[in-house]
Amino acid sequence: MRYRLTFIAGLAVGYVLGTRAGRERYEQLRKSAQRIAQNPAVRNTAESAALGGRQAASKAFAVVSDKVGDRLPGPVAERVRSLREQRAADEDDWGTSNT
C-alpha cells in the first residue's frame, strides 16, 4: 500500500510540473530528443548494442538449452528443438537495419 501511495503521489507531482511547463517546453524537449535519436553516432551505438545483445542472447540460449534440455518435459523439449532448427536455417531473423 505504501508503494502505491508513493507512486500516485509521484504521478500527481509529475502531472502538475508537466502542466506548468506547458506546450512550449514539451515541443522543445521533443525536438531535442528527435535530434539526438537521428544522430549517426547514437544510431550506430544503438545498433551495435542491439547486435551485442542478440549475440549474448544466442549464446545464453545455447548454454541453457544444452544444460536443461534433457530434463525438460516433452512438449517443451520439442519447442526448443524446433527453435534450434529455425535458428540454424535463418541465423539472423531480427531485421537489423544496417544503417
DOVOMAR-369822 format. One record per residue: residue number from 1; x, y, z of N, C-alpha, C in turn. Coordinates in nm, 2 decimals, padded with zeros to 4 digits. Layout:
N
+-----+--------+--------+--------+--------+--------+--------+--------+--------+--------+
! num !    nc1 !    nc2 !    nc3 !   cac1 !   cac2 !   cac3 !    cc1 !    cc2 !    cc3 !
+-----+--------+--------+--------+--------+--------+--------+--------+--------+--------+
! NUM !      X !      Y !      Z !      X !      Y !      Z !      X !      Y !      Z !
...
+-----+--------+--------+--------+--------+--------+--------+--------+--------+--------+
REM end
This chain:
99
+-----+--------+--------+--------+--------+--------+--------+--------+--------+--------+
! num !    nc1 !    nc2 !    nc3 !   cac1 !   cac2 !   cac3 !    cc1 !    cc2 !    cc3 !
+-----+--------+--------+--------+--------+--------+--------+--------+--------+--------+
!   1 !  00.08 ! -00.12 !  00.00 !  00.00 !  00.00 !  00.00 !  00.09 !  00.13 !  00.00 !
!   2 !  00.20 !  00.12 !  00.07 !  00.29 !  00.23 !  00.08 !  00.34 !  00.27 ! -00.06 !
!   3 !  00.38 !  00.17 ! -00.13 !  00.44 !  00.19 ! -00.26 !  00.33 !  00.25 ! -00.36 !
!   4 !  00.21 !  00.20 ! -00.35 !  00.11 !  00.25 ! -00.43 !  00.08 !  00.40 ! -00.40 !
!   5 !  00.08 !  00.44 ! -00.28 !  00.06 !  00.58 ! -00.24 !  00.18 !  00.66 ! -00.29 !
!   6 !  00.30 !  00.61 ! -00.28 !  00.42 !  00.68 ! -00.33 !  00.41 !  00.70 ! -00.48 !
!   7 !  00.37 !  00.60 ! -00.55 !  00.35 !  00.60 ! -00.70 !  00.25 !  00.71 ! -00.74 !
!   8 !  00.13 !  00.71 ! -00.67 !  00.03 !  00.80 ! -00.70 !  00.07 !  00.94 ! -00.67 !
!   9 !  00.15 !  00.96 ! -00.56 !  00.20 !  01.10 ! -00.53 !  00.30 !  01.14 ! -00.63 !
!  10 !  00.39 !  01.06 ! -00.68 !  00.48 !  01.09 ! -00.78 !  00.41 !  01.12 ! -00.91 !
!  11 !  00.31 !  01.05 ! -00.95 !  00.23 !  01.07 ! -01.07 !  00.17 !  01.21 ! -01.06 !
!  12 !  00.11 !  01.24 ! -00.95 !  00.04 !  01.37 ! -00.93 !  00.14 !  01.49 ! -00.94 !
!  13 !  00.26 !  01.47 ! -00.88 !  00.36 !  01.58 ! -00.88 !  00.41 !  01.59 ! -01.03 !
!  14 !  00.43 !  01.48 ! -01.10 !  00.48 !  01.49 ! -01.24 !  00.38 !  01.56 ! -01.32 !
!  15 !  00.25 !  01.53 ! -01.30 !  00.14 !  01.59 ! -01.38 !  00.14 !  01.74 ! -01.36 !
!  16 !  00.15 !  01.78 ! -01.23 !  00.14 !  01.93 ! -01.20 !  00.26 !  02.00 ! -01.26 !
!  17 !  00.38 !  01.94 ! -01.25 !  00.50 !  02.00 ! -01.30 !  00.49 !  02.00 ! -01.46 !
!  18 !  00.44 !  01.90 ! -01.51 !  00.43 !  01.89 ! -01.66 !  00.33 !  01.99 ! -01.71 !
!  19 !  00.22 !  02.01 ! -01.65 !  00.13 !  02.11 ! -01.69 !  00.18 !  02.25 ! -01.68 !
!  20 !  00.26 !  02.28 ! -01.58 !  00.31 !  02.41 ! -01.56 !  00.42 !  02.44 ! -01.66 !
!  21 !  00.49 !  02.34 ! -01.71 !  00.59 !  02.37 ! -01.81 !  00.53 !  02.41 ! -01.94 !
!  22 !  00.42 !  02.35 ! -01.97 !  00.35 !  02.40 ! -02.09 !  00.39 !  02.33 ! -02.22 !
!  23 !  00.32 !  02.37 ! -02.32 !  00.34 !  02.30 ! -02.45 !  00.47 !  02.34 ! -02.51 !
!  24 !  00.52 !  02.46 ! -02.49 !  00.65 !  02.51 ! -02.55 !  00.76 !  02.42 ! -02.50 !
!  25 !  00.77 !  02.40 ! -02.37 !  00.87 !  02.31 ! -02.32 !  00.86 !  02.17 ! -02.37 !
!  26 !  00.74 !  02.12 ! -02.39 !  00.72 !  01.99 ! -02.44 !  00.78 !  01.98 ! -02.58 !
!  27 !  00.74 !  02.08 ! -02.66 !  00.79 !  02.08 ! -02.80 !  00.94 !  02.09 ! -02.81 !
!  28 !  01.00 !  02.17 ! -02.72 !  01.15 !  02.18 ! -02.71 !  01.21 !  02.05 ! -02.67 !
!  29 !  01.16 !  01.98 ! -02.58 !  01.21 !  01.85 ! -02.54 !  01.20 !  01.75 ! -02.65 !
!  30 !  01.08 !  01.75 ! -02.72 !  01.06 !  01.66 ! -02.83 !  01.16 !  01.68 ! -02.94 !
!  31 !  01.18 !  01.80 ! -02.98 !  01.28 !  01.83 ! -03.09 !  01.42 !  01.79 ! -03.05 !
!  32 !  01.46 !  01.81 ! -02.93 !  01.59 !  01.78 ! -02.89 !  01.61 !  01.62 ! -02.88 !
!  33 !  01.50 !  01.55 ! -02.84 !  01.51 !  01.41 ! -02.84 !  01.51 !  01.35 ! -02.98 !
!  34 !  01.44 !  01.41 ! -03.08 !  01.45 !  01.37 ! -03.21 !  01.59 !  01.39 ! -03.27 !
!  35 !  01.65 !  01.51 ! -03.24 !  01.78 !  01.54 ! -03.29 !  01.88 !  01.44 ! -03.24 !
!  36 !  01.87 !  01.40 ! -03.11 !  01.96 !  01.31 ! -03.05 !  01.94 !  01.17 ! -03.12 !
!  37 !  01.82 !  01.13 ! -03.14 !  01.79 !  01.00 ! -03.20 !  01.83 !  00.99 ! -03.34 !
!  38 !  01.84 !  01.10 ! -03.41 !  01.88 !  01.10 ! -03.55 !  02.03 !  01.12 ! -03.57 !
!  39 !  02.10 !  01.13 ! -03.46 !  02.25 !  01.15 ! -03.47 !  02.31 !  01.02 ! -03.51 !
!  40 !  02.39 !  01.02 ! -03.62 !  02.45 !  00.89 ! -03.67 !  02.53 !  00.82 ! -03.56 !
!  41 !  02.60 !  00.89 ! -03.48 !  02.68 !  00.82 ! -03.37 !  02.59 !  00.75 ! -03.27 !
!  42 !  02.48 !  00.81 ! -03.24 !  02.38 !  00.75 ! -03.15 !  02.32 !  00.62 ! -03.21 !
!  43 !  02.28 !  00.64 ! -03.34 !  02.22 !  00.52 ! -03.41 !  02.32 !  00.41 ! -03.42 !
!  44 !  02.45 !  00.44 ! -03.45 !  02.55 !  00.33 ! -03.47 !  02.57 !  00.26 ! -03.33 !
!  45 !  02.58 !  00.34 ! -03.23 !  02.60 !  00.28 ! -03.09 !  02.48 !  00.19 ! -03.05 !
!  46 !  02.36 !  00.24 ! -03.08 !  02.24 !  00.16 ! -03.05 !  02.23 !  00.03 ! -03.13 !
!  47 !  02.27 !  00.04 ! -03.26 !  02.27 ! -00.08 ! -03.34 !  02.38 ! -00.18 ! -03.29 !
!  48 !  02.50 ! -00.13 ! -03.26 !  02.60 ! -00.22 ! -03.21 !  02.56 ! -00.28 ! -03.07 !
!  49 !  02.49 ! -00.21 ! -02.99 !  02.45 ! -00.26 ! -02.86 !  02.34 ! -00.37 ! -02.88 !
!  50 !  02.25 ! -00.34 ! -02.98 !  02.15 ! -00.44 ! -03.01 !  02.21 ! -00.57 ! -03.07 !
!  51 !  02.31 ! -00.55 ! -03.15 !  02.38 ! -00.67 ! -03.21 !  02.45 ! -00.75 ! -03.10 !
!  52 !  02.52 ! -00.68 ! -03.01 !  02.58 ! -00.75 ! -02.90 !  02.48 ! -00.82 ! -02.81 !
!  53 !  02.37 ! -00.76 ! -02.79 !  02.26 ! -00.82 ! -02.71 !  02.21 ! -00.95 ! -02.77 !
!  54 !  02.19 ! -00.94 ! -02.90 !  02.14 ! -01.06 ! -02.97 !  02.24 ! -01.17 ! -02.97 !
!  55 !  02.37 ! -01.14 ! -02.98 !  02.48 ! -01.24 ! -02.97 !  02.48 ! -01.30 ! -02.83 !
!  56 !  02.47 ! -01.22 ! -02.73 !  02.47 ! -01.27 ! -02.59 !  02.35 ! -01.36 ! -02.57 !
!  57 !  02.23 ! -01.32 ! -02.62 !  02.11 ! -01.40 ! -02.60 !  02.12 ! -01.53 ! -02.67 !
!  58 !  02.18 ! -01.53 ! -02.79 !  02.20 ! -01.65 ! -02.86 !  02.29 ! -01.75 ! -02.79 !
!  59 !  02.40 ! -01.70 ! -02.73 !  02.50 ! -01.78 ! -02.66 !  02.43 ! -01.84 ! -02.53 !
!  60 !  02.35 ! -01.75 ! -02.46 !  02.29 ! -01.79 ! -02.34 !  02.18 ! -01.90 ! -02.37 !
!  61 !  02.11 ! -01.88 ! -02.48 !  02.01 ! -01.98 ! -02.52 !  02.08 ! -02.11 ! -02.54 !
!  62 !  02.19 ! -02.11 ! -02.61 !  02.26 ! -02.24 ! -02.64 !  02.30 ! -02.31 ! -02.51 !
!  63 !  02.36 ! -02.23 ! -02.42 !  02.42 ! -02.29 ! -02.30 !  02.30 ! -02.34 ! -02.21 !
!  64 !  02.20 ! -02.26 ! -02.20 !  02.09 ! -02.30 ! -02.11 !  02.02 ! -02.43 ! -02.17 !
!  65 !  01.99 ! -02.42 ! -02.30 !  01.92 ! -02.54 ! -02.36 !  02.00 ! -02.66 ! -02.35 !
!  66 !  02.14 ! -02.65 ! -02.36 !  02.22 ! -02.77 ! -02.35 !  02.22 ! -02.83 ! -02.21 !
!  67 !  02.21 ! -02.74 ! -02.11 !  02.22 ! -02.79 ! -01.97 !  02.09 ! -02.84 ! -01.92 !
!  68 !  01.98 ! -02.79 ! -01.97 !  01.85 ! -02.83 ! -01.91 !  01.76 ! -02.90 ! -02.02 !
!  69 !  01.81 ! -02.92 ! -02.14 !  01.74 ! -02.98 ! -02.25 !  01.69 ! -03.12 ! -02.22 !
!  70 !  01.77 ! -03.20 ! -02.15 !  01.73 ! -03.34 ! -02.13 !  01.64 ! -03.35 ! -02.01 !
!  71 !  01.62 ! -03.25 ! -01.93 !  01.54 ! -03.25 ! -01.81 !  01.40 ! -03.18 ! -01.83 !
!  72 !  01.38 ! -03.14 ! -01.95 !  01.25 ! -03.07 ! -01.98 !  01.14 ! -03.17 ! -02.01 !
!  73 !  01.01 ! -03.12 ! -01.99 !  00.90 ! -03.21 ! -02.03 !  00.90 ! -03.22 ! -02.18 !
!  74 !  00.83 ! -03.32 ! -02.23 !  00.83 ! -03.35 ! -02.37 !  00.79 ! -03.23 ! -02.46 !
!  75 !  00.67 ! -03.17 ! -02.44 !  00.63 ! -03.05 ! -02.53 !  00.73 ! -02.94 ! -02.53 !
!  76 !  00.79 ! -02.91 ! -02.41 !  00.89 ! -02.80 ! -02.40 !  01.02 ! -02.84 ! -02.48 !
!  77 !  01.06 ! -02.96 ! -02.47 !  01.18 ! -03.01 ! -02.54 !  01.16 ! -03.00 ! -02.69 !
!  78 !  01.03 ! -03.04 ! -02.74 !  01.00 ! -03.03 ! -02.88 !  01.01 ! -02.88 ! -02.93 !
!  79 !  00.96 ! -02.79 ! -02.84 !  00.96 ! -02.65 ! -02.88 !  01.10 ! -02.60 ! -02.89 !
!  80 !  01.19 ! -02.64 ! -02.80 !  01.33 ! -02.60 ! -02.80 !  01.39 ! -02.65 ! -02.92 !
!  81 !  01.37 ! -02.78 ! -02.96 !  01.42 ! -02.84 ! -03.08 !  01.38 ! -02.76 ! -03.20 !
!  82 !  01.25 ! -02.72 ! -03.21 !  01.21 ! -02.65 ! -03.33 !  01.27 ! -02.51 ! -03.34 !
!  83 !  01.29 ! -02.45 ! -03.22 !  01.36 ! -02.32 ! -03.22 !  01.50 ! -02.33 ! -03.27 !
!  84 !  01.57 ! -02.44 ! -03.23 !  01.71 ! -02.46 ! -03.27 !  01.71 ! -02.48 ! -03.42 !
!  85 !  01.62 ! -02.56 ! -03.48 !  01.62 ! -02.58 ! -03.62 !  01.59 ! -02.45 ! -03.70 !
!  86 !  01.50 ! -02.37 ! -03.65 !  01.47 ! -02.24 ! -03.71 !  01.59 ! -02.15 ! -03.71 !
!  87 !  01.66 ! -02.15 ! -03.59 !  01.78 ! -02.06 ! -03.58 !  01.89 ! -02.11 ! -03.67 !
!  88 !  01.91 ! -02.24 ! -03.69 !  02.01 ! -02.29 ! -03.78 !  01.98 ! -02.25 ! -03.93 !
!  89 !  01.85 ! -02.25 ! -03.96 !  01.81 ! -02.22 ! -04.10 !  01.83 ! -02.07 ! -04.13 !
!  90 !  01.79 ! -01.99 ! -04.04 !  01.80 ! -01.84 ! -04.06 !  01.87 ! -01.78 ! -03.94 !
!  91 !  02.00 ! -01.76 ! -03.95 !  02.08 ! -01.72 ! -03.83 !  02.04 ! -01.58 ! -03.78 !
!  92 !  02.00 ! -01.49 ! -03.86 !  01.97 ! -01.35 ! -03.82 !  01.83 ! -01.31 ! -03.87 !
!  93 !  01.73 ! -01.34 ! -03.78 !  01.60 ! -01.30 ! -03.82 !  01.55 ! -01.18 ! -03.74 !
!  94 !  01.64 ! -01.10 ! -03.69 !  01.60 ! -00.99 ! -03.61 !  01.57 ! -00.87 ! -03.69 !
!  95 !  01.60 ! -00.86 ! -03.82 !  01.57 ! -00.75 ! -03.90 !  01.66 ! -00.63 ! -03.88 !
!  96 !  01.79 ! -00.65 ! -03.87 !  01.88 ! -00.54 ! -03.85 !  01.87 ! -00.44 ! -03.97 !
!  97 !  01.89 ! -00.32 ! -03.94 !  01.87 ! -00.21 ! -04.04 !  02.00 ! -00.18 ! -04.12 !
!  98 !  02.11 ! -00.22 ! -04.06 !  02.24 ! -00.20 ! -04.13 !  02.26 ! -00.05 ! -04.17 !
!  99 !  02.22 !  00.04 ! -04.08 !  02.24 !  00.18 ! -04.10 !  02.36 !  00.23 ! -04.03 !
+-----+--------+--------+--------+--------+--------+--------+--------+--------+--------+
REM end
